[in-house]
Amino acid sequence: MTREQYILATQQNNLPRAENAQLYPVGIYGWRKRCLYFFVLLLLVTMIVNLAMTIWILKVMNFTVDSPLVLQSDRNVTVNARNHMGQLTGQLTVGADAVEAQCKRFEVRASEDGRVLFSADEDEITIGAEKLKVTGTEGAVFGHSVETPHIRAEPSQDLRLESPTRSLIMEAPRGVQVSAAAGDFKATCRKELHLQSTEGEIFLNAEKIRLGNLPTGSFSSSSPSSSNSRQAVYELCVCPNGKLYLSPAGLGSTCQSSSSICLWS
């Protein structure tokens, strides 16, 4: 027997023999294992129900990626804005009869360049659009004065300023100019048309000036042929009060002979 064999045999004899040693299994067994499987299954069912409820809510509320957000209510929809202290700073209410906005300043901006198209506050209302178009049959009604540097009708359309029951007044300290470059200028009235200049003069410049429907005076002439021939030439006469009338022309002035027409005015 060699030395190594002797040492190995001696160590085996010195080791204690555990005849009654017990072996314990490692892991989860029995009811603990069944409870663990039950809780895992319950968690899986809860996750599936939660996912189904989320999909159902998104479907009912129309929460999609490509569609807009729609808020619906049987009465009204109110959106409030508050500051860091909880105070109400703005409110938008959409109701069945009206849309109301309560804020310090209300603005409508263009989507392209962001310029202000409409703004309103307590002091003024500003319209920044290139054109303001009123399509109502009654037009626009203003309770007070309107300030604008230019009033223009649409192309091929007439511009009409009318006051159905009261007066229409246009005033300017440096003058009022009304011109029609390619058409007629007409001024009609029911009673009297007054042209008045307090310090200057009234200047009529045209190739022809016509005064229609002027009253015509008459006088007796000694010439028998004049009564039978058709009168073609008249004399324009002026009454002391400024009234104009026509008198049949003669060899001399006939205004004095037919001046009785001035007594009718």
Secondary structure, 3 states (H helix, E strand, C coil): CCHHHHHHHHHHHHCCCCCCCCCCCCCCCCHHHHHHHHHHHHHHHHHHHHHHHHHHHHHHCCCCCCCCCCCCCCCCEEEEEECCCCCEEEEEEECCCCEEEECCCEEEECCCCCCEEEEECCCCEEECCCCCCCCCCCCCCCCCCCCCCCCCCCCCCCCCCCCCCCCCCCCCCCCCCCCCCCCCCCCCCCCCCCCCCCCCCCCCCCCCCCCCCCCECCCCCCCHHHHHCCCCCEEEEECCCCCEEEEECCCCCCCCCCHHHHHHC
